[in-house]
């Protein structure tokens, strides 16, 4: 699968559960902009058939190079970012929940989830749009996970699929200021992630980001109960040049920590 087909597959899956993304994309193109994707992000479980080590082999096979490692101690996550030699190909960011750092109760719930994943599940790029590879859990177990880790609750309900696409402000012609983008989105009633402020990062950090709050959907759990759960969101990024005149190509952990909160139920 070439990267054009890969990202087209991801986009189709994404807009089906995050219709705001298509609306925002259309809003930008309606203003004469060409929307270019800066990066996509995924979430996964440690010590599983779909952990970072398994997924990395697929990413590298698509021509990507491992870029950087990240740690998010409070959220009990690690992450890796990947870049492609073709600058027009979006970056990939994959985070992983360290299951062994959660409470014993949450660990037991998640162990029952990952035990259902086919050991050979990672068989190509299609894995990144497979969604849930396990049966739904109970609503009570979902609430238990959500109370401890919104990340875990999101991953159990949504599965392995793109968590968000990211509009590159560097490629826009008129919407080149992050506050301008936020103002436009708020005018059209799109909720903005306010964790750490609507704008995450400073130009001196070389990366400034913002995001919407995730869309929501109704999910039926194994017990028959339903919950309104968050799906996916849309991000916006502006990159700046370093002292050598090179555009910053990585990610800022403090920014990413706040972007994760775009899928909080509240």
Secondary structure, 3 states (H helix, E strand, C coil): CCHHHHHHHHHHHHHHHCHHHHHHHHHHHHCCCCCCEEEEEEEEECCCCCCHHHHHHHHHHCCEEEEEEEEECCCCEEEEEEEECCCCCCEEEEEEECHHHCCHHHHHHHHHHHCCCCCCCCCCHHHHHCECCCCCCCHHHHHHHHHHCHHHHHHHHHCECCCEEEEEHHHCCCCCCHHHHHHHHHHCCCCECCCCCCCECCHHHCEEEEEECCCEEEEECCCCCEEEEECCEEEEEEECECCCCCECCCCCHHHHHHHHHHHCCC
